[in-house]
């Protein structure tokens, strides 16, 4: 009878998380949802063949931290990206479900390409031009949004006590490599994508990467409750034929769950905008398993090297820093609108024009993107937008070199690639062609990171 009353209170008034917030103990609730798109749905925002088959399911996984003020939600999707209005609406749904403010909800994607993306505003703009469902499956997205909120809400019933937090890192060998190989003139000479059969690209050095996977685990005394890992790279081995799958990062995550039965594993993509497996990946099917094995080994090393520290609700802190993202000067509303409405343009160009236009208007309206930082005992995690360059992740670690600093990127996907200031003068695909933000973005983000990490 008592359990039934608690459930009724939670569903009718949303009081369950509030009652836990008053508790001095730290608790964690864990949720997971199948977010696999139906056959025929667009993949990679319409850039590749739509869904023909399901190789592995796609999931959304997350936690709700309870006891440290309003609940905190961290969520990661096996989707290519969730941006602009969709990013807002998904976070709002999660916030409402667990009775917290939207500023305390983070939403990230792992950026697999054989996966869908969501941007309600872009889809609506395209629908008005007769291009509806070429970019995304908005009806499915809204269905998933409600199911996800319900999953997070239900998870609160089974929240678990957290007494300790573990932190560790493991070296990942022969997976990540920088996509941008510079020539003697300081400009991009070779663009090394997710896979490459170019002997020069494969022979070139790894370049600037973060070779470590970082891990945070929650424990109830000697019992592990869940684990989160962070690694910076594009996750693609091969893609584009309509075969939905979670790629090598998902395979590695699954391997770790099999190695530690009953322990939920949530993985986040770090600042991997200019990082991929191109040096070590020729695009063959066999290499996918090899990359997964190498990443899983790094995760294993992180688990085995972890140090546990006692933790309570008073050791949890949440900081927010809104940032105004500068828009690239090449994005001009009149030109974008002309391309979008021109039926003679290629569909792919019109899709990109719509995405650019939505982001341009969003920023022009005064919208700012919230950068956040979670501190749990000795661990700090920065939550960042877009396809962020790895230099931001490395810079954050140098801001507090003696501490454990992790980063989750691919938050609000509306920005597209976010390079460093110098990268915009170096050319290349990311900053030379498709990035929606201006070079001045570096200063704004670096300043925000310093504030969030309390660097003077």
C-alpha positions in Angstrom: 0.0 0.0 0.0 2.8 2.4 0.9 4.6 1.7 -2.4 1.4 2.3 -4.3 0.9 5.7 -2.6 4.5 6.8 -3.4 4.0 5.9 -7.1 0.7 7.8 -7.2 2.3 10.9 -5.6 5.1 10.8 -8.1 2.8 10.6 -11.1 0.2 13.1 -9.9 2.4 15.8 -8.4 6.0 15.0 -9.3 6.8 15.0 -5.5 9.0 12.0 -5.5 12.2 13.7 -6.7 11.6 16.7 -4.4 11.4 14.4 -1.4 14.7 12.9 -2.3 16.2 16.3 -2.8 15.6 17.0 0.9 17.6 13.9 1.8 21.2 14.5 2.7 22.2 11.2 1.1 23.3 11.1 -2.5 21.3 8.8 -4.7 21.4 7.8 -8.4 18.6 6.6 -10.7 19.5 4.9 -14.0 17.4 4.8 -17.1 17.7 3.3 -20.6 15.4 3.3 -23.6 15.4 1.7 -27.1 15.6 4.6 -29.6 16.0 2.6 -32.8 14.2 4.3 -35.7 11.7 2.5 -37.9 12.5 1.3 -41.4 12.5 4.1 -43.9 13.5 6.8 -41.5 16.3 9.3 -42.5 19.8 8.6 -41.1 22.5 11.1 -40.5 20.1 14.0 -41.1 19.4 12.8 -44.6 23.1 12.5 -45.7 23.1 8.7 -46.1 20.7 6.0 -47.2 17.5 5.7 -45.0 16.9 2.8 -42.6 16.9 -0.6 -44.4 17.8 -2.9 -41.6 18.6 -2.9 -37.9 22.0 -4.5 -37.1 22.1 -3.4 -33.5 19.5 -1.4 -31.5 20.1 2.2 -30.6 19.8 3.3 -27.0 19.4 6.4 -24.9 21.0 6.0 -21.5 21.2 8.3 -18.5 21.3 9.0 -14.8 19.5 11.2 -12.4 21.5 12.4 -9.4 19.3 13.0 -6.4 19.9 14.7 -3.0 22.1 17.7 -4.1 19.4 20.3 -4.5 17.2 19.8 -7.6 17.9 16.6 -9.5 20.6 16.6 -12.1 20.1 14.6 -15.4 22.9 13.3 -17.7 21.8 11.6 -20.9 23.6 10.1 -23.9 21.9 9.0 -27.2 23.1 6.6 -29.9 22.1 9.3 -32.5 24.1 11.5 -34.8 22.9 14.7 -33.2 20.1 16.5 -31.4 20.1 20.3 -32.1 18.4 23.6 -31.7 14.7 23.3 -30.8 14.9 19.5 -30.4 17.7 19.9 -27.9 15.5 22.4 -25.9 12.4 20.2 -26.1 14.1 17.0 -25.1 15.7 18.6 -22.1 12.5 20.3 -21.1 10.7 16.9 -21.2 13.3 15.3 -19.0 13.3 18.2 -16.5 9.5 18.1 -16.2 9.6 14.3 -15.7 12.0 14.4 -12.7 10.9 17.8 -11.3 14.0 19.8 -11.9 15.0 22.9 -13.9 16.1 22.5 -17.6 19.4 24.1 -16.7 20.2 20.9 -14.7 19.7 18.6 -17.7 22.4 17.7 -20.2 21.7 15.8 -23.4 24.4 14.5 -25.7 24.8 12.1 -28.6 27.5 9.7 -29.5 27.4 10.8 -33.2 27.1 7.4 -34.9 26.3 8.1 -38.6 24.0 5.0 -39.2 21.7 6.7 -36.7 19.0 9.5 -36.9 19.3 13.1 -35.9 16.7 15.5 -34.6 16.0 19.2 -35.1 12.3 20.1 -35.0 12.8 23.7 -36.3 14.8 22.5 -39.3 12.3 19.7 -40.1 9.5 22.3 -40.0 11.3 24.6 -42.3 11.9 21.8 -44.8 8.3 20.6 -44.5 7.2 24.0 -45.6 9.3 23.6 -48.8 8.0 20.1 -49.6 11.0 18.4 -48.1 9.4 16.9 -45.0 10.9 13.7 -43.7 13.9 14.0 -45.9 15.9 15.3 -42.9 14.4 13.5 -39.9 11.4 11.6 -38.6 9.9 14.3 -36.3 6.9 12.1 -35.3 9.2 9.4 -34.1 11.4 11.9 -32.3 8.5 13.3 -30.3 7.4 9.7 -29.5 10.9 9.0 -28.2 11.0 12.2 -26.3 7.9 11.3 -24.3 9.0 7.7 -23.8 12.4 9.0 -22.5 10.8 11.3 -20.0 8.6 8.4 -18.8 11.7 6.2 -18.5 13.5 8.8 -16.4 10.5 9.3 -14.2 10.1 5.6 -13.6 13.7 5.2 -12.7 13.3 7.4 -9.6 11.4 4.6 -8.0 14.5 2.4 -8.0 17.1 5.0 -7.1 20.2 3.7 -5.3 22.3 5.1 -2.5 25.8 6.4 -3.5 28.5 6.4 -0.9 31.6 6.5 -3.1 32.7 7.7 -6.5 35.5 6.1 -8.5 37.7 7.8 -11.1 40.1 6.2 -13.5 41.6 6.5 -17.0 42.9 4.0 -19.5 45.2 4.4 -22.5 43.5 3.6 -25.8 46.0 2.6 -28.5 45.6 2.7 -32.3 42.1 4.1 -32.4 42.1 7.9 -32.5 43.9 10.1 -35.0 43.6 13.8 -35.9 41.6 14.3 -39.1 43.5 17.4 -40.2 47.0 16.8 -41.4 48.8 20.1 -42.0 51.3 20.9 -44.7 54.4 23.0 -44.5 52.3 26.1 -45.2 50.3 25.5 -42.0 47.2 24.6 -43.9 45.3 21.3 -44.1 47.1 19.2 -46.7 45.3 15.9 -46.1 41.8 15.5 -44.8 41.9 12.1 -42.9 38.3 11.2 -42.3 36.7 8.3 -40.3 38.3 5.7 -42.7 41.1 6.0 -45.2 42.9 3.9 -47.8 45.2 6.7 -48.6 48.8 5.5 -47.8 49.9 9.0 -47.0 47.0 9.5 -44.6 47.7 6.2 -42.9 51.4 6.9 -42.6 51.0 10.4 -41.2 51.4 10.8 -37.4 48.3 10.5 -35.1 48.5 14.3 -34.5 46.8 16.0 -31.6 44.5 13.6 -29.8 43.5 12.7 -26.2 44.6 9.1 -26.0 42.8 8.3 -22.7 39.3 7.1 -22.0 38.1 8.5 -18.6 35.7 6.8 -16.3 33.5 7.8 -13.4 31.7 5.1 -11.3 29.2 5.3 -8.6 29.3 2.9 -5.7 27.1 1.9 -2.7 29.8 0.8 -0.3 31.5 -2.1 -2.2 28.7 -2.5 -4.7 29.1 -0.7 -8.1 25.9 1.0 -9.2 26.8 2.4 -12.7 29.7 3.6 -14.7 30.2 6.5 -17.2 33.0 6.7 -19.7 34.3 9.6 -21.9 36.4 9.3 -25.0 37.0 11.8 -27.8 36.6 10.4 -31.4 34.2 10.2 -34.2 32.7 6.7 -33.7 32.4 5.6 -37.4 34.1 2.5 -38.8 32.0 2.2 -42.0 28.5 3.5 -42.6 25.9 4.8 -45.1 24.1 1.7 -46.4 21.0 2.0 -44.3 22.2 -0.5 -41.7 21.4 1.0 -38.3 24.0 0.2 -35.6 25.8 1.7 -32.7 29.3 1.2 -34.3 32.5 0.4 -32.5 31.8 2.6 -29.5 28.6 0.8 -28.8 30.3 -2.6 -29.3 33.0 -1.6 -26.7 30.3 -0.4 -24.3 28.4 -3.7 -24.7 31.6 -5.7 -24.1 32.2 -3.9 -20.8 28.6 -4.6 -19.7 29.2 -8.3 -20.5 32.5 -8.2 -18.5 30.7 -6.6 -15.5 27.2 -8.2 -15.5 24.5 -6.1 -14.1 26.5 -2.8 -14.2 24.9 -0.2 -16.5 27.4 1.5 -18.7 26.8 5.0 -20.1 29.3 6.3 -22.7 29.8 9.9 -23.8 31.7 11.2 -26.8 34.3 13.8 -25.8 35.6 16.6 -28.0 36.0 14.5 -31.1 35.1 17.0 -33.8 38.5 16.8 -35.4 39.3 13.2 -34.3 38.5 9.9 -36.0 39.9 6.4 -36.6 41.2 7.2 -40.1 44.8 6.3 -39.5 43.9 2.9 -38.3 40.7 2.2 -40.2 40.5 1.2 -43.9 36.7 0.9 -43.8 36.7 -2.9 -43.9 34.1 -4.7 -41.8 36.8 -6.5 -39.8 38.3 -3.3 -38.5 35.1 -2.4 -36.7 35.6 -5.3 -34.3 39.3 -4.4 -33.9 38.6 -0.8 -33.0 35.9 -1.9 -30.5 38.3 -4.3 -28.8 41.0 -1.6 -28.4 38.5 0.9 -26.9 37.0 -1.8 -24.6 40.6 -2.6 -23.4 41.1 1.1 -22.6 37.8 1.1 -20.7 39.0 -2.0 -18.8 42.2 -0.3 -17.8 40.2 2.7 -16.6 38.1 0.5 -14.5 41.1 -1.4 -13.0 43.0 1.8 -12.3 40.2 3.6 -10.5 40.5 5.2 -7.1 37.4 5.3 -4.9 36.6 8.3 -2.7 33.8 8.7 -0.2 31.1 11.1 -1.5 27.9 12.7 -0.2 25.4 15.1 -1.5 27.4 18.0 -0.2 30.2 17.0 -2.5 28.1 17.5 -5.6 28.1 20.9 -7.3 26.5 22.1 -10.5 27.7 25.2 -12.4 26.2 26.9 -15.4 27.7 29.5 -17.8 25.5 30.7 -20.7 27.6 31.5 -23.8 26.7 33.6 -26.8 28.0 31.7 -29.9 29.2 33.9 -32.7 27.8 33.1 -36.2 30.1 32.7 -39.1 30.0 35.7 -41.5 29.5 33.3 -44.5 26.0 32.6 -43.2 23.7 35.2 -44.8 19.9 34.9 -44.3 19.0 36.1 -47.8 21.4 33.7 -49.5 20.4 30.7 -47.4 16.7 31.4 -47.9 17.3 31.6 -51.7 19.1 28.3 -51.7 16.4 26.6 -49.5 13.5 27.7 -51.8 15.3 26.9 -55.1 13.9 23.7 -56.3 16.7 23.4 -58.8 19.2 23.1 -56.0 20.3 19.6 -54.9 18.3 18.3 -52.0 21.3 17.9 -49.8 22.3 21.6 -50.4 18.7 22.6 -49.4 18.9 20.5 -46.3 22.1 22.2 -45.2 20.7 25.6 -46.0 17.7 25.0 -43.7 20.0 23.9 -40.9 22.2 26.9 -41.4 19.2 29.2 -41.5 17.7 27.8 -38.3 20.9 28.3 -36.4 21.5 31.8 -37.7 18.0 32.9 -36.7 18.3 31.2 -33.3 21.5 33.1 -32.4 20.1 36.3 -33.9 17.2 36.0 -31.5 19.6 36.3 -28.5 19.8 32.6 -27.7 22.7 31.5 -25.6 24.0 28.0 -25.2 24.5 26.8 -21.6 27.8 25.2 -20.8 27.7 23.3 -17.5 30.0 21.5 -15.1 29.2 18.7 -12.7 31.5 18.2 -9.8 31.2 14.9 -7.9 33.9 14.7 -5.2 37.2 14.6 -7.0 35.7 14.4 -10.5 34.6 17.3 -12.8 32.8 16.9 -16.1 32.3 19.7 -18.6 29.2 19.5 -20.9 29.8 21.2 -24.2 27.9 21.8 -27.5 28.5 20.7 -31.1 31.4 18.9 -32.8 34.0 20.3 -30.6 37.7 20.1 -31.5 39.9 18.1 -29.1 42.0 21.1 -28.2 39.2 22.3 -25.9 39.3 19.0 -24.0 43.1 19.2 -23.6 42.9 22.8 -22.5 40.3 22.0 -19.8 42.6 19.3 -18.4 45.5 21.8 -18.3 43.3 24.3 -16.4 43.4 21.8 -13.5 46.3 19.5 -14.3 46.3 17.7 -11.0 42.6 16.9 -11.0 40.2 14.5 -12.8 38.6 16.4 -15.7 36.3 14.7 -18.2 34.4 16.3 -21.1 31.2 15.4 -22.9 30.7 17.2 -26.2 28.0 16.8 -28.9 25.4 18.6 -26.7 23.4 21.1 -28.7 24.2 20.0 -32.3 23.0 23.2 -33.9 26.5 24.7 -34.0 28.0 22.0 -36.1 31.8 21.9 -35.9 33.5 24.2 -33.4 37.1 24.7 -34.1 39.9 26.7 -32.5 40.5 30.2 -33.7 43.6 29.3 -35.7 41.8 26.3 -37.3 39.6 28.7 -39.3 42.7 30.0 -41.1 43.9 26.5 -41.9 41.1 25.4 -44.2 39.9 21.8 -44.2 36.4 20.4 -44.2 35.4 21.2 -40.7 36.3 24.9 -40.4 37.0 25.6 -44.0 33.6 24.6 -45.3 30.8 23.5 -42.9 31.3 25.1 -39.4 28.5 27.5 -38.5 30.4 29.4 -35.9 33.0 32.2 -36.2 36.6 31.9 -35.1 35.9 34.1 -32.0 34.1 31.2 -30.5 37.3 30.0 -28.9 37.6 32.9 -26.5 34.0 32.6 -25.4 34.2 28.9 -24.7 37.6 29.1 -23.0 36.4 31.9 -20.8 33.3 29.8 -19.8 35.4 26.7 -19.1 37.7 28.8 -16.8 34.7 30.1 -14.9 33.1 26.6 -14.6 36.4 25.1 -13.4 37.0 28.0 -11.1 40.3 29.0 -12.6 41.5 32.4 -11.6 
